Amino acid sequence: MTRGRPAYTLVELMVVLAIIAMLIAMLTTGLMYLRRSAAGIDQANDLRQIGLAWSQYNVDSRGKFVAGWLSRQSQQEMRLVLTYPDNTIIPPAPTFDESLPETAGPWTWRLAHYLGNDLEPLLDQDMRDIMPITDYPERGEHIAFHPAFAYNGWYVGGHYEISDDHNRPTLEFYRARLADRTYKNVVAESLGRMQHPTTTFVFMPGAFMAKAGSWGISDADSFGPNWFEVTPPILADEPLWTQLSMDDIETLRDDVAIPRLGLDQRTPVFFADGHIRTQSMTDLIDQSHWIDAAKQVEDIPIKSFTHEAK
């Protein structure tokens, strides 16, 4: 008479199931890490391509950085006409009519040529299914205002407007009044005139926050859409955003563009000297990384540098 195979006890089954669950969790964590690592590598490569295009633009423009923003009136005064890769004119040119979108306002399409018209570095992964583009007017405005990376355009390259005091395009903050009542151009216009290119931010992922409020840094769903520009915590003398805690950012008014951080609470940044490094919130709240001309003024430390808006 043969004896039957001994049955597993309940405890043994629970141990086996626990081991299987642990192995599945380890495998899932490993796959997530690999996916994030691959996504991070792809993002860094795209950021490098944008940075190289920016650098090449600087060479062709005799060292002058691409502007962060050109108002409609500035473009008209400069007689600036840009075209898409299919030679379609980018609005508001050629008429600069107020009814036309300001697609040529942001820096984005001014660098497209220096990417060899390869637009993929300007697009998030979930937007790349629109390639190849067959209708540029349909997609052009979205790409202009919502590229994958944001420019520190207020303080690198600058904003050009036509003010009531000038009838030609004028650089915002070109003559900023500091706390000690002196005046200084706080916009970096060329690499040759920069004092701190190794520590000055140029490009990083950015998000547009339409409403003031607090936002979880690691909660990607809480962030708004990509935006063409990112601003420092204090723009001129107006606080725009701040760090509430290790896990939260607070925007202090509506319509603020902030750095977009990853799950590790860091973000990749392209610096003016051409290198890329991930930065933490501690780095991002330091004004001296945003403004090459920042300095200590009286008892205001460099990391808290501000100036009057006009």
TORTILO-978272 format. One record per residue: x negated, y, z negated of N, C-alpha, C, O, CB in turn. Coordinates in steps of 0.001 Angstrom, whole numbers, plus 500000, padded with zeros to 6 digits. Glycine has a CB too. Example, Ala and Ser with C-alpha at 12.3 -4.5 7.8 and 13.67 -1.06 7.14 Angstrom:
<nodes>
486810494310492200487700495500492200486800496700492200485764496681491535488692495527490954
487150497750492920486330498940492860487100500030492130486591501138491961485916499402494275
</nodes>
This chain:
<nodes>
499150498801500000500000500000500000499115501248500000498266501397499121500962500006498763
499302502163500988498473503369501074499079504470500214500294504597500062498333503845502546
498161505256499663498610506365498841498817507614499717498034507842500639497588506648497707
499834508411499456500098509632500222499073510724499940498446510731498881501491510150499911
498896511663500901497982512792500712498485513666499570499665514013499514497845513624502018
497598514011498680498039514849497558498519516214498060497895516787498953496892515031496533
499593516735497518500164518032497934499390519178497310498788519030496246501657518130497542
499412520353498001498810521551497430499695522064496298500924522025496362498610522645498517
499033522533495287499799523162494206500169524576494617499601525132495557498992523171492874
501124525148493904501563526514494190500421527502494017500291528452494789502733526902493286
499598527280493007498463528172492762497488528134493927496992529173494363497745527788491461
497207526907494441496277526778495573496819527487496811496066528141497534496017525293495889
498130527358497056498732528034498206498626529550498073498347530250499046500200527621498357
498852530048496857498766531487496622497339531986496842497136533074497382499235531828495199
496344531184496421494949531564496619494625531629498110493996532576498582494010530570495907
495071530590498853494813530554500299495454531749500993494831532403501830495341529242500911
496721532029500631497415533171501239496718534493500895496617535390501732498884533213500772
496245534596499661495550535817499261494263535999500058493929537115500458495241535788497762
493538534896500289492295534963501074492594535378502507491890536205503085491560533604501058
493663534786503081494047535133504459494430536614504548494028537312505479495229534241504939
495218537089503559495619538497503555494415539411503443494356540454504093496588538774502411
493440539012502605492241539821502442491439539875503735490930540930504114491379539272501310
491328538726504415490583538687505681491268539544506748490607540243507517490446537235506180
492631539476506783493372540294507751493159541778507463492958542573508381494883539952507714
493204542147506170492986543548505798491593544012506179491415545127506668493205543743504302
490588543143505950489226543497506316489092543665507820488424544584508293488251542443505817
489736542764508575489675542842510031490370544103510540489868544789511430490311541596510660
491536544395509958492274545596510373491478546858510072491400547766510901493638545658509670
490883546910508873490064548071508506488883548219509448488547549324509875489569547947507060
488251547081509768487114547123510688487498547615512063486771548400512672486491545765510803
488664547147512571489118547591513887489460549079513889489153549794514843490331546777514329
490105549542512799490420550970512697489141551796512669489059552853513294491266551252511439
488141551304511934486871552028511867486209552095513239485670553128513636485925551361510856
486261550955513967485658550929515297486389551872516241485762552570517038485665549505515861
487729551893516152488494552790517016488175554245516706487997555059517611489995552537516860
488103554568515393487777555943515019486368556312515458486121557431515907487922556135513511
485434555351515322484061555620515735483992555868517235483312556787517692483142554455515347
484713555028518007484716555204519460485350556531519845484858557235520727485458554051520139
486468556871519163487128558146519451486209559311519100486167560311519815488456558259518673
485467559177517986484542560226517585483422560418518583483012561545518858483967559919516237
482920559304519131481860559381520141482383560051521409481708560898521994481311557970520467
483594559667521830484197560283523019484416561779522797484166562587523691485536559595523367
484882562141521608485129563550521309483826564344521322483774565454521852485825563695519947
482777563773520740481476564454520732480942564627522150480367565667522472480461563671519880
481128563619522998480674563717524393481434564812525137480842565578525898480853562367525117
482748564883524915483549565932525554483127567312525057483018568257525838485051565707525284
482893567415523752482461568686523168481115569109523754480886570290524018482365568574521630
480235568138523951478923568448524539479086568966525972478382569888526383478008567193524524
480014568373526730480243568833528099480761570278528122480334571082528951481239567904528811
481683570599527206482188571969527109481046572915526759480924573994527340483319572068526052
480211572505525805479087573343525393478090573569526507477564574671526658478389572728524217
477823572534527291476900572683528413477470573627529469476738574429530049476593571317529038
478786573533529719479428574447530669479325575881530171479061576797530949480909574063530887
479531576073528882479402577399528268477980577935528431477786579106528756479781577341526772
477003577086528207475596577490528338475253577852529774474529578819530013474671576372527851
475769577080530743475496577374532139476154578673532580475588579431533368475965576234533012
477363578926532064478019580207532336477127581346531860476964582350532553479411580278531646
476549581184530669475681582226530122474497582507531040474106583661531218475181581823528737
473925581454531625472793581626532534473222582418533763472537583356534172472215580258532952
474358582041534353474811582689535580475281584128535344475279584946536264475933581881536202
475683584430534108476154585788533806475059586619533146475339587596532451477391585736532897
473802586216533374472635586925532828472672586987531297472350588005530684472566588348533403
473067585884530718473038585743529270474297586166528551474392585986527337471925586510528740
475271586723529258476488587231528600477479586085528391477791585347529325477145588369529444
477966585946527166478893584869526841480243585073527524480655586203527787479080584771525330
480921583967527805482276584046528334483167584687527268483062584374526082482810582628528747
484034585576527707484947586241526774485953585244526223486389584329526923485678587411527463
486316585433524953487349584577524371488722584890524928489560584002525089487366584721522866
488947586168525222490261586606525725490087587877526525489352588781526128491270586833524560
490771587938527660490848589147528479492320589497528641493091588705529184490149588950529879
492711590665528177494106591067528317494459591244529795493585591345530656494375592372527535
495736591278530054496218591479531424495658592770532017495203592795533160497756591510531452
495698593837531225495227595141531706493710595123531952493213595751532886495589596248530689
492990594394531096491540594280531293491223593544532582490338593953533333490888593560530107
491942592462532841491721591721534084492002592600535305491272592561536295492607590465534123
493069593390535214493411594265536334492332595312536557491947595584537694494758594943536090
491848595897535472490816596914535585489519596321536142488808596977536902490562597562534224
489216595073535758488005594401536231488175593808537630487219593332538241487608593306535259
489416593849538121489752593207539398489355591726539368488769591198540313489043593934540579
489691591082538259489316589694538052490361588772538667491528588790538276489147589396536557
489934587976539620490819587002540257490152585628540162489084585405540731491119587389541756
490794584720539440490320583344539312491210582436540149492363582764540427490308582888537823
490666581295540547491466580318541282491315578943540656490289578615540061491058580280542766
492363578152540807492303576742540412491420575986541402491055576530542444493734576112540350
491073574731541084490248573951542021490836573810543420490100573582544380490022572590541461
492170573945543548492781573858544887492895575233545542493576575392546556494172573210544797
492210576244544943492169577618545459493472578397545273493625579485545829491824577591546914
494401577859544505495580578629544124495168579701543122494407579427542194496684577706543527
495669580919543307495310582018542403495939581800541031497106581425540920495760583379542989
495149582040539991495605581879538614496231583191538151495578584232538216494431581458537675
497491583167537680498121584408537207497463584908535919496901584131535147499627584188536974
497548586232535705498469587201536320497987587813537636498707588623538219498730588299535357
496799587457538123496383587909539451497332587295540488497909586239540228494884587513539746
497507587915541635496825589130542095497561590429541739496983591508541871496641589061543587
498837590349541286499596591578541057499490592061539612499704593242539339501055591362541419
499158591150538677499070591457537245500398591974536696500443592742535735497969592487536992
501463591533537331502798591931536908503101591386535508502654590295535154503852591438537920
503855592142534720504174591749533345505000590469533285505022589800532252504921592870532644
505670590120534362506495588912534358505674587639534546506189586539534350507543589003535444
504409587776534923503562586616535177502878586153533892502514586980533055502512586942536250
502700584846533727502002584354532530500545584785532526499956585007533584502093582827532445
499961584904531333498564585334531204497630584125531181496811583983530273498373586180529926
497757583272532166497004582023532206495501582254532274494732581455531739497443581195533387
495073583326532917493642583623533028493110584385531821491936584754531795493375584420534286
493949584623530828493508585350529641492495584592528799491434585139528495494686585690528797
492784583336528404491824582570527614490572582225528404490533582360529626492467581303527105
489556581780527689488273581404528285488357580183529182487471579972530011487270581151527206
489389579381529042489415578003529533489109577873531021488189577149531401490753577402529256
489870578568531866489672578396533301488395579063533795487922578740534884490859578948534054
487833579973533034486557580572533430485396579586533267484335579770533862486289581836532606
485599578541532458484558577522532314484808576284533170483920575444533317484443577115530870
486012576163533736486346574948534493485370574706535637484983573569535901487767575041535043
484977575780536312484029575641537430482712575032536955482080574262537679483768577012538092
482301575382535727481027574896535199481126573466534670480125572878534261480541575816534096
482324572918534679482519571490534419482586570714535725482916569528535732483796571255533597
482275571380536825482412570736538126483856570422538435484158569489539179481586569469538180
484777571236537835486218571024537958486663569657537458487744569187537810486637571190539391
485824569011536629486239567807535923486937568267534647486285568693533693485013566851535611
488256568180534637489033568763533548489189567839532351489729568259531327490382569153534048
488737566596532447488963565656531349488405566131530010489069565932528993488354564332531692
487210566755529950486744567241528637487653568302528015487592568541526809485352567808528775
488493568938528830489417569939528314490728569331527823491555570022527229489702570966529378
490914568029528075492194567397527773492059566387526641491080565644526575492753566716529018
493058566364525742493143565304524753493362563971525454493815563922526598494274565583523742
493034562890524751493201561560525336494636561331525794494858560725526843492798560485524329
495621561810525018497016561558525381497512562448526519498655562319526958497895561753524177
496637563366527002497009564220528129496346563778529429496638564320530494496640565662527831
495461562801529342494655562474530516495405561689531582494890561469532678493458561698530096
496612561273531260497394560579532280497899561539533354498455561095534358498570559856531636
497716562853533161498135563811534202497087563906535313497334564513536355498377565210533585
495913563303535085494873563332536105495127562250537146495594561169536787493485563153535471
494832562500538440494395563788538987495576564761539104496706564357539375493731563588540369
495293566025538897496338567045538955496643567375540408495743567666541195495914568321538183
497910567325540746498333567674542112499074569003542152499260569576543226499222566574542689
499499569501540991500221570761540929499595571614539823500031571569538673501751570528540674
498577572385540180497874573192539181498746574270538555498663574463537342496670573831539805
499582574989539312500434575986538667501328575389537584501634576057536597501288576674539703
501750574137537761502607573498536760501840573207535474502392573336534382503201572204537317
500566572813535594499771572385534440498827573474533920498336573386532795498968571158534805
498578574488534732497507575433534434497666576190533137496693576366532403497397576398535526
498877576645532835499069577432531623498853576577530382498258577038529407500468578048531602
499331575332530411499135574443529252497649574194529008497189574251527867499868573097529467
496905573922530061495464573674529910494764574925529388493842574823528579494838573233531257
495186576091529837494557577343529410494718577580527916493761577958527240495143578514530180
495922577360527397496205577695526005496068576518525043495976576726523833497583578251525903
496052575297525551496023574123524672494915573132525048495178571935525165497370573418524712
493687573610525236492603572675525553492232571829524330492688572099523219491366573441526063
491413570823524542491026569915523461490164570599522410490104570150521265490285568723524026
489489571697522800488603572391521868488905573879521847489342574464522838487136572155522240
488658574469520691488927575885520481487615576655520391486595576129519944489770576099519206
487664577894520819486494578772520888486544579769519736487615580265519386486432579516522256
485405580057519157485285581115518152485245582450518891484274583201518806484001580920517250
486328582720519617486319583767520631486381585193520130486012586111520861487427583556521523
486843585412518890486840586771518372485420587265518127485120588443518327487650586848517087
484549586356517694483202586770517286482088586238518181480926586601517998482949586325515883
482420585390519140481464584955520161482127585213521509483154584609521819481058583423519987
481559586088522297482194586461523565483157587609523417483102588573524181482913585285524150
484048587519522435484914588623522085486221588711522856486461587980523817484184589858522266
487053589632522399488334589958523031488218591321523696487667592263523126489499589946521990
488748591409524910488732592679525637490154593183525828491022592478526343488027592523527003
490363594397525408491657595068525550491421596475526097490302596987526068492422595118524183
492484597084526589492445598502526929493284599219525887494502599049525835492973598777528394
492635600015525062493311600675523951493760602075524357493473602546525458492391600744522722
494468602724523441494931604096523696493750605064523793493846606118524423495897604554522583
492624604684523154491459605571523137490542605402524348489689606249524613490669605335521885
490728604289525088489836604014526214490672603585527423491687602903527277488789602912525844
490243603984528589490947603577529803490204602481530545490484602221531716491149604770530718
489263601839529879488539600717530454488487599604529414488674599863528225487101601137530908
488235598365529846488204597249528890487191597483527775486031597804528031487877595943529613
487640597322526552486808597569525384486767596328524505487784595665524303487329598779524588
485608596028523997485407594860523149485915595145521737485466596085521082483918594459523118
486858594317521277487328594446519898486167594187518931485342593302519160488504593461519620
486115594953517872485118594826516805483703595199517266482727594851516601485118593404516272
483584595897518387482247596278518845481657597365517947480444597566517905482295596764520306
482542598061517229482065599096516310482876598975515021483744599795514721482199600541516941
482559597921514274483310597629513057482746598432511883481532598583511743483273596116512746
483628598929511065483212599687509880483070598727508714484024598034508360484231600821509543
481883598679508109481607597776507002481949598437505675482287599620505621480140597339507017
481854597653504607482219598150503278481303599267502803481698600076501963482193597018502277
480085599322503330479162600400502927479286601626503821478447602526503786477721599897502951
480365601646504637480695602775505509479743602939506690479715603994507324480704604040504708
478971601908506985478172601892508208478961601183509300479964600524509028476796601196507974
478493601325510550479183600710511689478258599693512357477042599875512416479639601793512715
478872598615512858478071597556513459478907596780514461480090596529514233477511596614512381
478279596397515585478923595469516515478816594073515913477714593539515788478264595528517951
479944593479515539479914592170514878480241591027515843480445589892515412480897592153513712
480291591317517137480569590290518139479265589875518814478520590730519293481594590801519191
478983588581518857477816588068519575478142588038521063479046587317521486477410586645519062
477415588813521855477695588916523290476714588122524141477027587781525281477669590363523715
475530587821523608474537587069524375473627586321523412473456586718522259473709588010525298
473044585224523910472180584399523072470923585151522676470432584994521558471812583108523793
470397585964523576469161586679523307469264587664522162468258588015521547468725587393524525
470484588115521871470663589101520805471180588480519513471413589188518534471612590183521260
471358587181519506471850586534518291470731586387517269469572586168517620472452585161518618
471096586511516011470138586343514933470122584920514378469090584444513904470442587316513827
471282584238514440471406582928513795472115581916514712473162581384514343472174583064512466
471559581646515895472244580721516814472337579294516288473223578545516701471536580708518140
471437578903515383471466577527514875472582577299513862472898576154513539470135577182514243
473181578377513358474222578220512339475552578867512741476486578882511940473748578813511029
475655579397513950476878580083514378477789579152515163477380578568516167476534581309515225
479039579015514694480027578169515358480391578735516729480493579948516908481286578032514489
480589577821517706481083578230519021482375577488519372483403578119519619480012577975520100
482327576142519397483522575346519726483769574298518657482838573784518038483371574670521107
485060573988518449485485572908517563486946572594517886487594573400518553485303573299516042
487485571473517450488927571248517603489711572268516786489340572572515652489305569813517171
490787572796517351491580573802516662493063573523516799493490572852517737491261575181517195
493847574037515866495291573826515861496015575139515620495549575981514852495686572795514795
497147575311516272497966576508516128499078576231515128499903575342515339498551576953517496
499100576999514029500096576820512982501101577968513074500778579112512756499427576765511568
502311577655513509503304578691513775503870579315512507504316580462512528504424578122514592
503858578578511409504437579069510164503410579042509040502579578136508970505661578239509780
503470580036508163502614580042506980503027578905506057504205578553505981502691581405506242
502056578335505357502366577239504440501126576446504103500025576792504533503422576322505036
501295575378503333500181574506502982500267573228503798501353572734504101500178574189501470
499084572696504151499016571574505076497968570579504593496880570967504167498692572058506508
498302569298504664497364568258504282496260568134505308496532567917506489498078566928504112
495021568270504879493882568253505800493818566961506596493558566983507799492584568448505037
494053565832505933493911564537506599495208564068507254495247562981507831493440563498505607
496271564873507170497554564512507777497645565131509163498084566270509324498746564976506889
497224564364510158497162564900511526498526565371512008498609566314512795496614563846512484
499604564727511548500943565080512017501399566444511513502322567039512071501934564026511585
500755566941510458501173568233509904500575569405510675501021570543510525500774568328508436
499566569130511500498915570200512249499699570515513515500384569658514073497469569815512599
499585571754513949500262572166515161499518571718516402498561570950516307500433573657515177
499950572191517578499307571797518833497900572381518952497546573335518260500157572242520024
497109571790519841495787572352520133495936573816520550496971574236521067495069571534521251
494873574571520308494902575985520669493549576368521240492539575753520898495260576876519445
493511577384522113492280577753522811491293578482521920490126578638522280492604578609524000
491746578925520772490900579736519907491086579311518459492160578864518057491219581234520078
490030579457517692490093579183516259489519580404515540488586581043516026489304577863515881
490086580715514388489677581930513692489028581598512353489313580553511769490877582857513483
488161582475511867487578582277510542488632582483509462489731582952509755486393583234510322
488311582137508212489288582336507136489745583784507009490896584051506661488703581880505822
488826584731507296489171586153507250488835586758508607487677586745509026488409586898506090
489836587283509286489629587951510568489634589447510320490647590005509898490723587548511612
488501590107510580488301591510510193488435591598508671487563591120507945489340592468510917
489521592206508185489727592264506730491029591596506312491526591840505212489720593711506255
491591590747507190492853590081506892492633588596506618492214587875507523493841590266508048
492899588113505406492816586673505125493873585921505934495051586275505916492999586395503604
493439584887506639494354584117507483494619582722506934495750582240506977493799584010508884
493584582076506421493764580737505848492720580510504765491690581183504712493663579637506946
493014579544503906492108579257502803492225577791502415493174577110502805492407580166501592
491271577316501655491306575950501154491983575957499791491508576603498857489871575339501067
493100575231499681493802575137498413493152574117497488493013574341496285495256574777498646
492754572983498083492137571900497326491286571090498291491131571466499453493214571001496619
490744569996497823489950569139498700490785568594499852490249568226500897489344567987497906
492105568545499656492980567896500641493947568832501340494741568384502166493757566823499980
493902570130501030494927571017501576494357572345502053493455572919501442495993571270500541
494926572822503190494678574163503718495976574955503603497065574412503791494169574114505208
495850576231503296497015577105503297496827578193504344495819578900504342497245577725501897
497804578326505240497807579454506169498601580580505519499669580350504952498415579056507568
498072581800505607498604582913504826499576583782505596500191584684505029497485583757504327
499719583515506888500758584196507680501113583311508850500451582301509090500284585607508175
502146583674509580502555582905510756501530583068511879500761584028511907503956583349511237
501541582112512795500737582174514020499247582313513724498612583304514084501197583337514888
498714581302513066497298581266512718496659580038513358497223578944513333497101581251511173
495473580236513933494726579121514524493646578684513538492821579494513115494093579525515905
493651577399513171492736576894512152491938575714512696492333575122513700493509576482510884
490816575356512052490078574159512472490931572911512249491667572811511267488736574042511698
490819571980513163491509570692513034490511569674512488489516569366513145492107570217514415
490768569158511307489864568206510679490312566774510923491497566505511121489767568475509188
489341565853510906489634564449511084489991563782509762490097564442508728488456563750511722
490177562445509811490563561698508622489487561750507546489779561591506361490859560258508986
488230561975507962487141562071506988486957563499506474485967563804505809485841561575507608
487924564374506790487921565771506359486703566541506884486182567433506215487957565842504840
486270566185508072485187566883508743485600567108510197486541566484510689483843566078508648
484888568004510875485186568266512275483896568499513035482968569094512486486128569474512422
483801568046514296482593568294515085482553569736515570483574570300515963482521567332516280
481370570322515538481200571721515933480012571842516885478951571262516653480997572630514687
480209572605517957479130572959518872478600574310518438479361575271518322479612572986520366
477283574391518195476654575626517735476028576377518910475808575807519979475587575323516663
475747577654518698475262578518519772473930578065520347473639578350521509475135579925519273
473103577362519558471818576903520078471933575591520847470933575093521365470834576741518946
473146575019520928473368573832521747473479572527521006473722571499521638472299573715522704
473311572508519685473417571233518973474838571051518444475597572013518322472392571165517810
475183569802518133476493569454517600476304568815516231475428567971516046477261568498518563
477130569223515277477076568639513938478471568672513334479210569636513537476060569398513030
478840567640512599480132567657511919480035568552510691479009568598510014480574566220511522
481126569260510421481151570223509332482305569918508377483374569473508795481270571653509881
482070570163507106483084569973506081483811571281505827483441572321506372482457569441504781
484846571228504999485589572434504673484703573464503971484902574669504126486787572090503797
483727572987503202482799573907502537482064574777503556481854575969503330481786573124501684
481674574166504686481009574925505752481988575866506447481639576996506789480379573968506780
483213575392506651484179576132507453484693577390506766485144578316507440485333575245507793
484634577442505445485127578634504752484032579672504541484258580681503873485727578248503415
482860579437505095481726580364504985481743581306506191481486580874507314480360579585504903
482042582580505970482169583555507050480888583707507874480954584059509052482562584893506479
479729583450507274478475583652507991478291582662509124477496582910510029477313583552507040
479016581531509097478940580578510205479783581029511395479568580579512521479394579196509742
480731581909511145481612582396512205481091583680512838481308583934514023483009582625511658
480399584488512032480007585830512473478487585930512392477914586026511307480696586946511601
477848585908513555476380585956513597475840587203512912474763587163512316475888585908515043
476566588299512987476106589567512423476446589722510944476175590768510354476702590713513195
477038588691510339477407588790508925476176589037508060475090588520508325478128587512508465
476373589830507034475290590103506090475904590483504754477095590784504671474346591234506613
475088590467503713475574590928502426475695592446502467474760593148502851474636590472501275
476849592931502068477097594375502038477453594757500609478485594353500073478241594788503038
476571595545500011476722595922498601476879594654497762475990593803497789477950596876498400
477978594497497018478118593320496163478942592216496817479311591246496155478749593711494848
479237592353498112479997591325498822479007590330499430478209590718500283480916591957499931
479035589059499017478074588083499554478327587800501022479421588037501533478138586781498764
477308587292501695477391587042503134478501586056503478479143586183504521476061586519503651
478731585073502607479747584059502915481162584636502863482105584009503345479633582885501940
481314585824502282482622586478502198482681587741503051483510588617502806482947586819500748
481808587839504048481676589042504876483013589422505512483732588575506042480615588825505968
483327590717505446484504591265506121484156592627506700483083593172506443485712591372505147
485068593160507472484914594509508032486281595049508338487251594295508398484023594509509309
486374596351508534487653596929508921487992596517510351487108596260511168487622598470508790
489279596461510629489710596014511953489299596994513033489003596573514151491214595819511982
489269598278512741488911599284513741487667600040513298487203600934514006490081600264513975
</nodes>
